[in-house]
């Protein structure tokens, strides 16, 4: 039987497919990590946004109570 190089090419193709699969798995892991980081940043920004919005309100209420003569 004539050797047309198929076995060598077959190993090359399988090797490339394996590398692509590993790359996709690594990429998926990175995407998951990025999504988790973004979710954490959203929570932090919500907390800081609430604090930044509540502070002026608390100050205004405190000043109003102080002007009204309440403790």
N, C-alpha and C positions, 0 to 999 in steps of 0.2 A: 504494500500500500504506500502511496506517495505521501510524504509529509509536506503539507502545504503551509505549515506554520500556525495552524489553528490552535493547537494546545497552548503554545506560548501566548498567542493573542488572547485566548480565553482567560488565561491567568491574569494578563494585564487588565482586561475588562473587569474581571471580578475584583481585582485589587482596587481599581478606580471606583467601582461601585461601593466597596466597603469604606473607602476614604470619604466618599460623598455622604454615606449614611452617618459616619462618625461626625462629620462636619455639621450635618443637619441636627443631630442630637445635641451637639455643643451649642449650636445656635438657638435651639429651643430652650436649653437650660439658661442661656443668657437672656432671652426674651422673658422668661418666667421671673428671673431675678430683677430685671428692669421693671416689670409690672409690679412686683412686690415693693420695690423702692418708690415707685410713683404713688402707689396706694399709701405708703407711709408718709410721703411728703404731702399728699392731699389732707391727711388727718392733721398733720402738724400745721399746715396753712389754715385749716378751719379753726383750730384752737387759737392760733395767733390772731386771726381775723376777728374772732369773737372777743378776745381780750382787748384788742385795739379798738373795737367798737364800743365795748362796755365801759372802758375807762373814762372817756369823756362824759358818758351818761352818769356814771357814779359821781364824777366831780361836779357836774351840774346839779344833781340831786343834793349833794352835800352842801353846795353853796346856797341852794334854795332853802334848805333846812336851816342853815346857819343864819341867813337873812331873816327867816321867819322867827328866829329865836328858839328853835327846837334843838335839843341836844343831839 
